[in-house]
Amino acid sequence: MNYLTIKYLHMSCAALSGSFFLLRGAWMLCESDMLQRRWVKILPHIVDTLLLTTALIMVVWSAQYPFVQPWLTAKLIALIVYVVLGTVALKRGKTKAMRTGALVAALLTFAYIVAVALTRHPLIFA
């Protein structure tokens, strides 16, 4: 495989991951039983593992590393924030208002990650 193939696979996984998170967030807001389906609990882990694997491959192949490249550092920190907010939104939030707020914040964080990836700059409005 070449770098572009990995990059496109990474971008596809990012789109799938974000879309599926949005769908699960909508199901959470509607209190849908779909969230309890086995495939709904497994599929995000598969997609996110592939997303992270392709990210690591691109980091090694391009020799651009977090804590060296500011934009990659920003993406990594934002990813951690996104994961924490996502778990609050879908699992750990005690009230629907807390889950809804975490969902909105997680989606905004996801948008920031995408913007940083496209601009390769941590300050996306600069």
N, C-alpha and C positions, 0 to 999 in steps of 0.2 A: 504494500500500500504506500501511496505517496502522501505528502503533507496535505495537499488539497483535499484528498479523499477523507482524511481524518478530520480536517477542518469542517467539511460539509456534513460529515456524520455528527460531529460535535454540535454544529448549529441546528441540525435536525433534532437531535436529542434535547437541546435547550428549548426549542419550540414545543416539542412534545411534553417536556417536563412542565413548562409554564402553562401550557394549555390544560394539561391534566390537573394541575394544581388549581387553576381557575374553576374547572368543572367540579372538582371535589369541594372547593369553597362554596360554589353555588348549591351543591347537594347539602352541605352543612347548614347553609342559611335556610334551606327548605326542609331541613330535618328529614332528609330522604334516607330510606333504608339501603340505598345503593352503597353508602359508605361502609356498610358491613359485609359487602360481597368480598369473597376471597381474592378474586382477580384485582379488585380495586386496592386491596392492601398489598398485593405483591408487585403489580406492574410498575408503580412508581419507583420501587427499589431497583428494578431491573434497568429502567430508563436512566435513573440518576447514577447508577453504577457505571453504565456505558458513557454517560456524560462526563463523569469525573475521570474515567479511564482515558477517554480521548483528550481531555484537557491536560492530563499528565503527559501523555505522549507528545502533544504539541509543545508543552513547556520544555521537555527534554530535547526534542528535535530542533526547536528554534533557539535553544539556549537563552531564552528569556524567562527569568525567574522572579517570583514574588519576592519582595523585600530588596530587589535590585531594580526592577521596573515598577515605577509608582502605579501605573494603571493596573498591573496584575495584583499588586498589593491591595489596591482598592477593591478589585473584584473578589479577592479572597476574603477580605473583611466583610464585604457586603454579602457574600455567600453564607458566611457564618450567621450574620444577622438574619438573612432570609430563612435559613433553616430553623433558627430559634422562633422567629415569628410564625413560620409555617406550623410548627408543632403546637404553638399556643392556639393558632387559628383552628386547627383540625383535631387536636387532642386535649391539650392541657388548659385551655381557657375555661374558667369556671362559669362564666355567664355568656349568653349569646352576644351581648354588647362587647364584651372583651374579645370574643372570637372574631366578631365582625371587624373591630378595630385592628386586630392583629392580621386579619386577612387583607385589609386595605393596605396596611403598612408593608406586608410581605409582597404584595403585587407591585407597590411603588419601588420596593427594593429590587425586585426582579427587573423592573423597567430600567432602573439605574445600572444594574449589572449589564444589561444588553447595550445601553447607551455607552458605557465605558468600553465595552468590547468593540463597538463600532467606531468610536472616536479615538480609542487608545489614549485616553486622557482621563484622569480621575475627577477633574472638575469639568463635567460635561457641558456646562454653560460658559466656559471660558473661551 
